Amino acid sequence: MNVHEQKELMEKVHNQPLFKGVSNETFLQLMDDCELQYYRKSEKIPYSKHPHEGLLLILKGSAEVLVEAENGRWEVLEVLQEGELFGFSTLAYFLGEPDEPVGQHEVEVEAVNHSYCLQIPYSVIRRRWEDEFVRDYMLRQVALRLREIYSSLAEQVKLTGEWGESEPFVRRAQDLMQAPAFTVDEDETVQNIARKMVDHSIGTMLVVDKKEHLLGIVTEKDIVERVVAGTFTIPPKAKDIMTNKVYTVSRHDYYYEVLSMFYTTGVKNLPVVEGEKVVGIVTLSNLIAKRNRGAMGVIKKIEDSSFENLPQVKHAIYDVLSSLIHDEISTIQTLKIITKLYDRLAYHCVNLAVKSLEQKGKGTPPVPFCLYQMGSGARGEQFMLTDQDHFLVYADSEKDNKGKIKQYFLLLGQEIVHHLEQAGYALCKGKMMSSEQVWRGSLLEWKRRLHLWALKLKDEHILLGHNFLSFRFLYGNHSLNGQFVDLVQGQLEKSRTFIYYMAQQEREKLVPQFDQPFGILFKGKRQIIDIKKHALFPLHHCLQILGVHNGLIEGTTIELLNELVKKGELSEGFADDLHHAYEVALRTRIQMSWRKHLRNEEITTEIKLSSIRTWEKDELITMLKTVRSLQFYLLSKL
């Protein structure tokens, strides 16, 4: 670790609630008793249950707490992220209770990725315990951990009762994998690898060292592209053609986690590991055999689709969505998977649009460009194809070429809209698409446009600002994207009034109060609540504005929420409440809209209160109160 990294980690520790507010001298004294440790991915963290050893704080990375089940398998008890403490099982000893073993189960802690942990002995915690803020923080952490454990336990009991151990939802990677996996040494010749592939009728070979640790992967495609079409002067070996960056899954990962990995990475083979050792391999064909839904080839369908068969991709994605909803996968996880698929589809449409212009004799892009998504697609909330929301940015150029460049990107904007419409995206009623002049331009043109929006504080410009600031980079030149993000950030720093007026709109559109019974609140026209208008929009808008205040320009709702916690803008407790409210709002919207889709009814985001049960109304009340709390928090910051 270099000096800069160590300084960064110590700053994290000093800002951690256990140490926040202490003088530098006291902080250094406390750190003398603590110990900083580094652990590689899958390495066991030697956390003992001896009470005097205290707590462990994850400074960077993440870890899993594993418990040994009766069948000898290791089950994940909890997952710990950056900034979290663990070791609370010994807290009772610190508080004066007798040191008694909780049970006979073996517990281990394993690093999920490369991680730094700080061991904090109870001698340090005892010195900080006199601070009321520290005591309150520790109590909150224990309460949150208990809530998570009980929630997890209740979910597992529910799933076991509803599905049984044989159902795909509760199957693990080890239930789906081919074992043992076919492996070769890194010095194996490509000729021998090809022969083994033919003998065993397989298309993938894993490359391992003498300890069965994974080094790489060789596929039929690698042999064709890197050997047959290559220029090797000597017979190549596995290490010469293998792919070094290999995505893996743990043998204990659930079916839907494996499925998510396939969709989010685009690979077709996933080695299964236990620690660093290869124990098997899962392929898309494995999942098809285990769950014959006919939708597992959706990635290939996207990549192979032409303009003519783009409409078929939508139905393939809907098949995946149907499976996820049927399996009751969490809403956040479902949208994570579906968003990746829609991103692939939109990316493919842009590729097709560029190729289409070239085939029509219009040439290739004359300067680097980027395409950005807006709206629900950018927020990661689009679970069914809706309308288009996107804009184009391209690099500045010399005056002599400006006319030709503008003409090219006018045509490209039109082609992109045409291809997305063919794929199933409706035309945007508000014309927020790159085919419109106001939604495309060079860096300089975008700078002037943003300046104009900030100068003319009209309602329509505020609305444009909200939609624009949800942007997410989808396609194009990464260097140009960096320049554009810097440009936007610079303009916003000069236009604080514009952000102030965006926040003021939240004052005018407060979520209704809930001091009265729900039915009384929504009399007459208010018997209907719009889940987008009253929940998703204000939630994202508030986080969006808070994000701008903290230098955060891009990000989905969840990403903004997480980053605002890291920056100390939102407390972890409040963020947990907001995360739950967001999950409730999304789940309500998806379930309602999906049922309407199956009945071929018009899909809206409005809910008739008379059509839902009492407990659902109570859940909505809590969710909307939380969103209203966020609005007031934002207004208090003005």
Secondary structure as UniProt FT lines:
FT   HELIX           3..15
FT   TURN            17..21
FT   HELIX           24..33
FT   STRAND          35..39
FT   TURN            41..42
FT   STRAND          44..45
FT   HELIX           51..53
FT   STRAND          55..60
FT   STRAND          63..68
FT   TURN            70..71
FT   STRAND          74..80
FT   TURN            82..83
FT   STRAND          85..86
FT   HELIX           88..90
FT   HELIX           91..94
FT   TURN            95..96
FT   STRAND          107..111
FT   STRAND          115..120
FT   HELIX           122..128
FT   TURN            129..130
FT   HELIX           132..163
FT   TURN            165..166
FT   HELIX           168..170
FT   HELIX           173..176
FT   STRAND          183..185
FT   TURN            186..187
FT   HELIX           190..200
FT   STRAND          204..208
FT   TURN            210..211
FT   STRAND          213..219
FT   HELIX           220..223
FT   HELIX           224..228
FT   HELIX           238..241
FT   STRAND          249..250
FT   TURN            251..252
FT   HELIX           255..265
FT   STRAND          269..274
FT   TURN            275..276
FT   STRAND          277..283
FT   HELIX           284..290
FT   TURN            296..297
FT   HELIX           298..304
FT   TURN            308..309
FT   HELIX           310..326
FT   TURN            327..328
FT   HELIX           331..359
FT   TURN            360..361
FT   STRAND          369..373
FT   HELIX           375..379
FT   STRAND          390..394
FT   HELIX           399..401
FT   HELIX           402..423
FT   TURN            429..430
FT   TURN            434..435
FT   HELIX           437..439
FT   STRAND          440..442
FT   HELIX           443..455
FT   HELIX           459..468
FT   TURN            469..470
FT   STRAND          472..476
FT   HELIX           478..494
FT   HELIX           496..508
FT   HELIX           518..521
FT   HELIX           524..527
FT   STRAND          528..530
FT   HELIX           532..536
FT   HELIX           537..549
FT   TURN            550..551
FT   HELIX           557..566
FT   TURN            567..568
FT   HELIX           572..598
FT   TURN            599..600
FT   STRAND          606..608
FT   HELIX           609..611
FT   HELIX           614..636
//
